[in-house]
Amino acid sequence: MCDEAPVHFLRVLSRDRMHFKKDWSDHALWWPTRNKWLSRPKHTLDQYGVHADAALHFTPMHKPLRIQLPDLRYIDCKIDFSIDTFSAVVQLCKSLGIRHPEELSLCYPLEPSHLKQNYQNLKEAKKIKASQPPDTNTFIAATRGSSNSLDRSLACPATPPPPRSLSATPVASQQNGTLRRYGGHIYSTQSDGSSDGGYCGTPPRAASMDALDSLADLSLADSPLEPDSQSRESLLTPKSLMERARMNVGWLDSSLSIMEQYVREWDTLQLRFKFYSFFDLTPRAQDASRLNQLYQQARWQILNQEVHCTEEEMLLFAALQLQIELQTLAGGGLEAADGTNANVSVAPEDEIDAALSELQVQLEGGPPTRPDITHVPELAGYLKYRGRQRFTLRAYKRGWVSCRDGELRIHSSSDSAAKGDAPSYKFELRGAEVTPDAHPASGRYGIKLEVPSEDTMQEVWLKCENEDQYAEWVAACRLGSRGRSLADASFSSEVATVKSLLALQRPQPGAALNQHSLPHLDHLQPENYLAPRFLKKLKSKFTQRVLESHANVKDLPLLEAKLQYIKTWQNLPDYGQTLFVVRFMGHRKDEIISIANNRIMRLDPSTGDHIKTWRFSTMKAWNVNWEIKHMMVQFEEGSIIFSVQSADCKVVHEFIGGYIFLSMRSKDANQNLDEELFHKLTGGWT
C-alpha cells in the first residue's frame, strides 16, 4: 500500500479485497504497536508515521464488553472502542436510560492487592504480552472460534462466550460462524445462562437469539434485593485512609479511547458515579434508573465503610433500605417506572408548566415579603465551646457565641458583647470544615469546626443545648464556610433540612411494625443492613432497633425513600471526598489530599484531620508538568505542588476540571452537553 494514501482509501481498499459480502462500515484501522487508532481519514499513513514493516489491524470499532453496574449487576453490551471514554459513557448511559452521563465514568475492577501499595498507573499492568500474538483473522468467516478478538490475554475472569451463530442455536454450541449482532446492544444474563435481569458471574452460555433480543428493554429502575456471593465478594473494604485513597487508581482516562487503555473485548469494567455533584435529583419516573443506581452506589459505600456514619445514621440507612425493599416487593418499582403511583407527586410535563405552577402559588399567597437589605442578620446565644491544645482537649466553657457576616465571635457573656468589648475568640468561617456530631437518642448535639489559619486548621467544638439551636448553628456554620451570610435565602431551608434529618433519626418504639406482620421481616440479616463495625453491638437487637427507626419512613413511596437515602448520604461528613496519596514538593512523607466538589483538602493520613483547605472559588489555575509528573494548583493565598503516588496525575487533574465543568451547568432543561468544554477543562493540554 502507498504511504501517501489517505486512511479512508485504505479502508475502502481493504473492504474491496474481501471476497465475501459483509457490512464493513463499523471497521477501522488499529495500530497495535503504537496502541492507537488511525481515526483521521484525511491523514496519510506517512503522516501517522506508519512504515512498510508496520502491522495494522482492520477490526470492528464496536466490541463486546462486560459492565458492572453500581447495583453490582453485570450487563454485556457493545461499546465503541474507537471514541474517547467520555463519549462512550455518554452513549452507554443513553442506552441504559441514565440521565446526566457526565457524572459517571468507567474504571477497572480492583483486587485486594491493589490496596496494599501505591500504583501510579494501573493500566500498565494490563498491557498486552508481546509473546502472545493477537488474532488478526477477525474478518475471516470460516475461522473456528473467532469472535472479533484482537487479544484474549486480557479477558475477564469469567470465560468469554463462544461465537454466536445467526440462527437460534444456543450459544454454547461450538459451531462455525460470526459474532451475532445484539438486538438492542444490551442484555443481562446470569451464570446459568438465564436472562431475568439478575446478577451474574459469567458470560452467557445457553441463550437463544430471541431471548437475547428480548433483553433490550432491561430496566435499571429496580435491582434484586441482594447480589450473589460472587458479586458481594468482589467489593473491597478499605481498612485505612491510605487504602481508601488507593481505590481511585482504576479510573479510565476520559480523553483516551477504551482500546488505548489496554481494554479488550469481553474485559470487565465498572460503571460508577465519579463526580459527587448531582444535578436535578427529583423523584420522577423518568429519573428512576438514575436514582436507583445512585442509591445502590451509596448503599454499598456505607456497608463497605468507605463512608463512615454514626450509630443513629446507620439505623436510619437500614430503615430506609428496608422501606425500599418493602416497596419493591409490593410492586412500587413497576408503578414508579410507569408513573402511575398515586403516592408519588407527578412532576409537571415541562418547564413551562412548572413556571406557571410556581407563579400561581406566588399569586395566591400574595406578594413575597421583602427583607430589609440594610439589616445584617445575626445569630447569637449561649453555647458551650472548647478548643484543642497541643496534646489534649480543653474542657468545655460556656460563653456567648455570635455569628454575623461569616465571622464567629465568642464573649464571656451577652453583656460583654453588648458593651462592645473585644471577643475572647474570633474566627473567620469562610473555608472552614463543618462536621455535625449529633446523637438525638442521647440528647447530644455538637458541631466540630476546623477553621483555616496560616499553616493548619484550628479546631473548635460547639455544644448546643437543644435540637432547634443545633439546627440553626449547623446551618449558619455551613453557610459561613461557603462565604455566605445569614441573609442568604437558603438559611431557612438549611435549618429545615437539618431538623428533618434529626427527626428521622429519632426512634419511635410505639409506632414500629410488628415483626411478623410481613414475611420479609422474618428473614432480615444484619450483615445486609449494617456496616461491619456496628454488627457486634447491634446484631442481637437488630430487628427491633431497625423497626423503631423504620416507623419514621414507613409512609415513603419507593422513589421518595431512595431520594431520602441519597440525601442522608450527602449529609455525612465523609461524603463526596475522593482521596489520593500524594507527596508535596520538599517533603519525603506521603500525605493524603481529598478532592470534593468545591475544595481541595490536605488530610492527616493517620487521623483524617484536616490540615488545610483550599476552595475552588480562590483557585486561579491548575496544570501538570508531564515530564516529571508534578501537579501545580494556584490559589489566591499561594500555590501547591505535589506528585500523585496512588494514581496517575491525569486522574487528579480530571477530577478538578470535572468539578469545574459540572459547576457551570445551568438549570435550563434543554441545555446540551458541551463535550468540547469538558475536554478543555480535563484534558490537561493547552
Order of alpha helices (4+ residues) and beta strands (2+ residues): alpha-beta-beta-alpha-beta-beta-beta-alpha-beta-beta-alpha-alpha-alpha-beta-alpha-alpha-alpha-alpha-beta-beta-beta-alpha-beta-beta-beta-beta-alpha-alpha-alpha-alpha-alpha-beta-beta-beta-beta-beta-beta-beta-alpha-alpha
